[in-house]
Amino acid sequence: MTTVGTSVVVACSALISALATDATLTSDGVNISYDAPVLPEDLKTSAGAFEAIWLGDAEATEVIPLLTAGHLHRDETIDQALVIQVLRQGEEGDNATQAAVDARAVQILTRVQSVLANSVDLGVTDPARFEAVLTRWRLTRGFLGNAGGHGARFDCNVQFTARLTPS
């Protein structure tokens, strides 16, 4: 039984671990990290492109499903921001278009959706009842003025739900 006040660290760690061990994302060299990239190198893939996934802020709500004597169960819902970013600087040809950058960002988003769809509990066993689902996203795109090139960024919401039962 979970004795912590929230499952946010367990949930976020499981999500980043699942993405970091995904064969498709790792073979593509997408930089996946728990915290936001600080330096340009933190975004850079082994192929020299700039592609990364990281966690943003989180917000939670809790509901007490049933008042009973003894252990007080809480149903926790966490809305966790997950950022997917693709940047192409100074490239020429087909990869330099906004459409190409958008298409690559969509490929990464699709892979994240697939990872979550195929492992909705992300291997989390404590709390015993746990789910992670990508519920919405927002795409921001544009020209990279001073560096040249284009960028696409998905600000996603991954919703974690957990039943917490303090001991």
C-alpha positions as CSV (number, residue, x, y, z in Angstrom):
1,M,0.0,0.0,0.0
2,T,1.2,3.5,-0.8
3,T,2.0,5.6,2.3
4,V,3.1,8.7,0.5
5,G,1.0,11.8,0.1
6,T,1.1,11.7,-3.7
7,S,2.1,9.4,-6.5
8,V,3.6,12.3,-8.6
9,V,7.3,11.2,-8.3
10,V,6.4,7.5,-8.9
11,A,4.3,8.4,-11.9
12,C,6.7,10.8,-13.5
13,S,9.7,8.4,-12.9
14,A,7.7,5.6,-14.5
15,L,6.7,7.7,-17.5
16,I,10.3,8.9,-18.2
17,S,11.7,5.4,-17.7
18,A,9.1,3.9,-20.1
19,L,10.0,6.5,-22.8
20,A,13.7,6.3,-22.2
21,T,13.7,2.5,-22.7
22,D,11.5,2.6,-25.8
23,A,13.5,1.1,-28.6
24,T,12.1,3.4,-31.3
25,L,12.8,6.6,-29.3
26,T,16.2,5.5,-28.2
27,S,17.3,4.3,-31.6
28,D,16.2,7.7,-33.0
29,G,18.4,9.4,-30.3
30,V,15.6,11.5,-28.8
31,N,16.8,13.1,-25.6
32,I,14.5,12.1,-22.8
33,S,14.9,13.6,-19.3
34,Y,12.9,14.1,-16.1
35,D,13.9,17.7,-16.0
36,A,13.9,20.4,-18.6
37,P,17.0,20.8,-20.8
38,V,19.3,23.6,-19.8
39,L,21.9,23.7,-22.5
40,P,21.5,23.2,-26.3
41,E,23.4,20.0,-25.9
42,D,20.6,18.7,-23.7
43,L,18.3,18.8,-26.7
44,K,20.8,17.4,-29.2
45,T,20.4,13.9,-30.6
46,S,23.3,11.6,-31.7
47,A,22.5,12.6,-35.3
48,G,22.9,16.4,-34.5
49,A,19.2,17.2,-34.7
50,F,17.5,18.8,-31.7
51,E,14.8,16.5,-30.4
52,A,13.8,16.1,-26.8
53,I,11.1,15.1,-24.3
54,W,10.9,16.3,-20.8
55,L,8.4,16.9,-17.9
56,G,6.8,20.2,-17.2
57,D,4.6,21.3,-14.3
58,A,1.9,19.1,-12.6
59,E,-1.4,19.8,-11.0
60,A,-3.5,17.4,-9.0
61,T,-7.0,16.9,-7.6
62,E,-8.0,14.4,-4.9
63,V,-11.3,12.9,-4.2
64,I,-12.4,10.7,-1.2
65,P,-14.5,8.1,-2.9
66,L,-16.1,6.7,0.3
67,L,-15.9,7.7,3.9
68,T,-15.3,4.7,6.1
69,A,-13.7,3.9,9.4
70,G,-10.0,2.9,9.2
71,H,-8.0,3.6,6.1
72,L,-9.1,6.6,4.1
73,H,-8.7,5.9,0.4
74,R,-8.0,8.9,-1.9
75,D,-8.4,8.9,-5.7
76,E,-5.7,11.2,-7.0
77,T,-5.7,12.7,-10.6
78,I,-2.5,14.4,-11.7
79,D,-2.4,16.5,-14.9
80,Q,1.3,16.3,-15.9
81,A,2.8,18.4,-18.6
82,L,5.0,16.5,-21.0
83,V,6.9,18.5,-23.6
84,I,8.0,17.1,-27.0
85,Q,10.2,19.5,-29.0
86,V,11.9,19.3,-32.4
87,L,14.2,22.0,-33.7
88,R,15.9,22.1,-37.1
89,Q,18.5,24.9,-37.4
90,G,20.2,26.0,-40.5
91,E,19.2,23.0,-42.6
92,E,18.4,23.2,-46.3
93,G,16.2,21.0,-48.4
94,D,13.2,18.9,-47.5
95,N,14.1,18.7,-43.7
96,A,14.2,22.5,-43.4
97,T,10.5,23.1,-44.0
98,Q,7.9,23.7,-41.3
99,A,5.9,20.8,-42.6
100,A,8.9,18.4,-42.2
101,V,9.6,19.6,-38.6
102,D,5.9,19.3,-37.8
103,A,5.8,15.7,-39.3
104,R,8.8,14.7,-37.1
105,A,7.2,16.1,-34.0
106,V,4.0,14.1,-34.8
107,Q,6.1,10.9,-35.2
108,I,7.5,11.4,-31.7
109,L,4.0,12.2,-30.3
110,T,2.6,9.1,-32.0
111,R,5.4,7.0,-30.4
112,V,4.6,8.5,-26.9
113,Q,0.9,7.7,-27.5
114,S,1.8,4.1,-28.4
115,V,4.0,3.6,-25.3
116,L,1.2,4.8,-23.1
117,A,-1.5,2.7,-24.9
118,N,0.6,-0.4,-24.6
119,S,1.4,0.0,-21.0
120,V,-1.3,2.1,-19.3
121,D,0.1,1.3,-15.8
122,L,3.7,1.9,-16.9
123,G,4.7,-1.0,-14.7
124,V,3.7,0.8,-11.5
125,T,2.6,-1.7,-8.8
126,D,2.4,0.7,-5.8
127,P,-0.1,2.2,-5.8
128,A,-1.9,-0.9,-6.9
129,R,-4.4,1.0,-9.0
130,F,-2.6,3.3,-11.4
131,E,-3.1,4.5,-15.0
132,A,-1.4,7.0,-17.3
133,V,-3.2,8.4,-20.4
134,L,-2.3,11.2,-22.8
135,T,-5.5,13.3,-22.7
136,R,-4.6,16.4,-24.8
137,W,-1.9,18.3,-26.5
138,R,-1.2,21.8,-28.0
139,L,1.1,22.3,-31.0
140,T,3.3,25.4,-31.2
141,R,5.3,25.9,-34.3
142,G,7.4,28.6,-36.0
143,F,10.5,30.0,-37.6
144,L,13.7,30.1,-35.5
145,G,14.7,33.7,-36.2
146,N,18.3,34.1,-35.0
147,A,19.4,30.5,-35.6
148,G,17.4,30.0,-38.8
149,G,15.3,26.9,-39.3
150,H,12.0,25.8,-37.8
151,G,10.6,24.3,-34.6
152,A,7.6,22.4,-33.4
153,R,6.6,21.8,-29.8
154,F,3.8,19.6,-28.4
155,D,2.8,20.6,-24.9
156,C,1.0,17.4,-23.9
157,N,-1.1,16.5,-20.8
158,V,-0.5,13.1,-19.4
159,Q,-3.2,12.3,-16.8
160,F,-2.2,9.9,-14.0
161,T,-4.9,8.4,-11.8
162,A,-4.1,6.5,-8.7
163,R,-5.9,5.1,-5.6
164,L,-3.9,6.0,-2.6
165,T,-4.4,4.1,0.6
166,P,-2.3,5.3,3.6
167,S,-1.2,2.7,6.0
